[in-house]
Amino acid sequence: MDLTVIAIPGYLGTMGAEFAWLRRQRDERGPSAADYEWHDTAISLLMGQVSLVAPAVMSKVLAPVTPGKGRHVKTLVGLAAGAAAAVAVADVVARRL
């Protein structure tokens, strides 16, 4: 079984514990920058879901440029070399100015 799937209950449990602890702290000491807002929780849950979906999606997206397997490898290497050369030239120009 995937360890990510096993970790989900612990992840949600620790999020709930942290929320409760921060709420208690807020009640005792007043508001702080660490207080949760609803969009913090929504983004955390979204990132967890994206981390489960990303490997399947990225393998299909990167298949054409995978070294040794893809058909666009030469183009990708050429673009990378051109970008490296452009950055090197820009660095020299920036240092002279």
Backbone torsions as a table, in degrees:
resi	resn	phi	psi	omega
1	MET	NA	147.0	179.9
2	ASP	-68.5	131.5	-178.7
3	LEU	-65.3	-27.5	178.0
4	THR	-62.6	-42.5	-179.7
5	VAL	-65.5	-38.0	179.1
6	ILE	-67.5	-33.6	-175.7
7	ALA	-78.8	-13.7	-175.0
8	ILE	-58.0	-47.6	178.5
9	PRO	-60.4	-39.2	177.4
10	GLY	-65.1	-39.6	178.5
11	TYR	-61.4	-49.5	-179.8
12	LEU	-65.6	-38.5	178.8
13	GLY	-63.9	-43.8	179.5
14	THR	-69.4	-32.8	174.6
15	MET	-62.9	-42.3	179.1
16	GLY	-66.1	-41.3	178.7
17	ALA	-64.3	-42.1	178.5
18	GLU	-64.5	-40.9	177.9
19	PHE	-60.0	-46.3	-179.6
20	ALA	-64.5	-42.3	-179.6
21	TRP	-64.6	-44.5	179.5
22	LEU	-66.0	-34.9	177.4
23	ARG	-65.2	-42.6	177.6
24	ARG	-62.2	-42.5	178.3
25	GLN	-63.1	-40.6	179.6
26	ARG	-63.6	-40.1	-179.7
27	ASP	-66.9	-34.8	-177.8
28	GLU	-82.4	-40.7	-171.2
29	ARG	-113.0	-8.9	-177.1
30	GLY	98.3	173.2	-177.1
31	PRO	-67.2	151.0	177.1
32	SER	-142.0	175.6	179.7
33	ALA	-68.4	-17.8	-177.2
34	ALA	-85.9	-2.2	-178.8
35	ASP	-63.5	140.8	177.9
36	TYR	-73.5	146.2	167.5
37	GLU	-123.6	160.8	-174.0
38	TRP	-60.8	-34.8	-177.5
39	HIS	-72.7	-22.1	173.9
40	ASP	-62.8	-46.3	179.7
41	THR	-66.7	-42.1	-179.6
42	ALA	-61.9	-43.0	179.8
43	ILE	-67.2	-40.2	178.2
44	SER	-60.5	-44.3	179.3
45	LEU	-67.6	-38.3	178.0
46	LEU	-63.3	-43.0	179.1
47	MET	-62.6	-37.2	176.9
48	GLY	-63.2	-41.7	179.6
49	GLN	-69.5	-40.2	178.9
50	VAL	-63.4	-36.8	179.7
51	SER	-65.5	-23.0	176.1
52	LEU	-82.4	-32.3	-175.9
53	VAL	-89.1	-31.4	-173.1
54	ALA	-54.9	-44.8	-178.6
55	PRO	-59.0	-39.5	-179.9
56	ALA	-68.0	-40.8	-178.1
57	VAL	-71.8	-46.0	-174.9
58	MET	-66.7	-31.7	178.4
59	SER	-63.1	-36.1	177.8
60	LYS	-75.5	-36.8	-179.0
61	VAL	-69.1	-39.8	-175.8
62	LEU	-88.1	-5.7	-177.8
63	ALA	-55.6	-41.9	-178.6
64	PRO	-68.2	-18.4	-176.8
65	VAL	-116.8	14.3	178.1
66	THR	-71.4	123.4	-179.0
67	PRO	-56.1	132.6	179.2
68	GLY	85.6	-11.7	-176.9
69	LYS	-128.7	-36.0	-173.1
70	GLY	-81.6	161.9	-178.3
71	ARG	-92.1	-11.1	-178.2
72	HIS	-108.6	20.8	-175.7
73	VAL	-64.2	-43.6	-178.9
74	LYS	-62.3	-39.4	177.6
75	THR	-64.1	-43.2	-179.9
76	LEU	-63.9	-44.1	179.0
77	VAL	-64.7	-40.3	177.1
78	GLY	-62.2	-43.3	177.6
79	LEU	-64.0	-40.4	178.8
80	ALA	-64.8	-42.9	178.6
81	ALA	-65.4	-41.9	177.3
82	GLY	-63.0	-40.5	178.6
83	ALA	-65.9	-40.6	177.9
84	ALA	-63.3	-42.1	178.1
85	ALA	-64.4	-42.0	179.7
86	ALA	-63.4	-40.3	178.6
87	VAL	-66.9	-40.6	178.5
88	ALA	-62.9	-43.0	178.1
89	VAL	-65.4	-43.2	179.3
90	ALA	-62.6	-37.0	178.7
91	ASP	-65.2	-43.6	179.2
92	VAL	-63.8	-43.9	-179.6
93	VAL	-64.2	-42.9	-179.2
94	ALA	-63.9	-37.8	179.2
95	ARG	-68.7	-34.5	179.6
96	ARG	-73.8	-28.1	179.1
97	LEU	-82.6	NA	NA
